[in-house]
Amino acid sequence: MQEEKMLSIEEVAVKLGVSYKTLCNWYAYKRKFPDDVWSQKLPDYTLGGDKNTKRLWKESDLDK
Protein backbone atom coordinates (compact mmCIF):
# COMPACT_ATOMS: atom_id res chain seq x y z
CA MET A 1 0.00 0.00 0.00
CA GLN A 2 1.30 3.42 -0.94
CA GLU A 3 1.80 6.02 1.77
CA GLU A 4 -0.20 9.22 1.30
CA LYS A 5 1.72 12.32 0.27
CA MET A 6 2.07 14.97 2.95
CA LEU A 7 2.24 18.64 1.96
CA SER A 8 3.92 21.58 3.67
CA ILE A 9 2.10 24.84 4.31
CA GLU A 10 3.82 26.39 1.30
CA GLU A 11 2.64 23.56 -0.97
CA VAL A 12 -0.90 23.77 0.40
CA ALA A 13 -0.98 27.54 -0.18
CA VAL A 14 0.09 27.12 -3.81
CA LYS A 15 -2.43 24.33 -4.47
CA LEU A 16 -5.27 26.38 -2.95
CA GLY A 17 -4.18 29.62 -4.61
CA VAL A 18 -3.83 31.55 -1.35
CA SER A 19 -0.87 33.03 0.49
CA TYR A 20 1.06 31.41 3.34
CA LYS A 21 -0.20 34.21 5.61
CA THR A 22 -3.83 33.53 4.65
CA LEU A 23 -3.47 29.89 5.74
CA CYS A 24 -1.88 31.00 9.00
CA ASN A 25 -4.80 33.38 9.58
CA TRP A 26 -7.37 30.65 8.87
CA TYR A 27 -5.78 28.30 11.39
CA ALA A 28 -5.37 31.08 13.98
CA TYR A 29 -9.12 31.63 13.63
CA LYS A 30 -9.72 27.89 14.02
CA ARG A 31 -7.71 27.87 17.28
CA LYS A 32 -9.66 30.86 18.61
CA PHE A 33 -13.13 29.65 17.49
CA PRO A 34 -12.93 25.84 17.18
CA ASP A 35 -16.72 25.36 17.21
CA ASP A 36 -17.42 27.80 14.37
CA VAL A 37 -18.84 26.20 11.22
CA TRP A 38 -15.95 27.57 9.11
CA SER A 39 -13.33 26.31 11.55
CA GLN A 40 -14.76 22.81 11.36
CA LYS A 41 -14.31 22.80 7.58
CA LEU A 42 -10.53 23.18 7.88
CA PRO A 43 -8.72 19.84 7.91
CA ASP A 44 -6.40 19.11 10.80
CA TYR A 45 -2.68 19.00 10.17
CA THR A 46 0.02 16.88 11.75
CA LEU A 47 3.36 18.02 13.07
CA GLY A 48 6.46 16.59 11.46
CA GLY A 49 9.89 17.50 10.22
CA ASP A 50 12.75 18.53 12.46
CA LYS A 51 11.64 18.66 16.10
CA ASN A 52 7.98 18.20 15.04
CA THR A 53 7.59 21.89 14.25
CA LYS A 54 6.55 21.63 10.59
CA ARG A 55 2.82 21.52 9.82
CA LEU A 56 1.89 18.85 7.27
CA TRP A 57 -1.42 18.16 5.56
CA LYS A 58 -2.59 15.02 3.77
CA GLU A 59 -2.99 15.78 0.08
CA SER A 60 -6.42 14.10 0.09
CA ASP A 61 -7.64 16.52 2.78
CA LEU A 62 -7.29 19.54 0.47
CA ASP A 63 -10.67 18.84 -1.11
CA LYS A 64 -12.23 19.73 2.24
Protein Blocks (a to p, Z undefined) as FASTA:
>chain_A
ZZdddddfklmmmmnopafklmmmmmmmmmmmmmbmklmmpccdddedjhhlaccddfkl
mmZZ
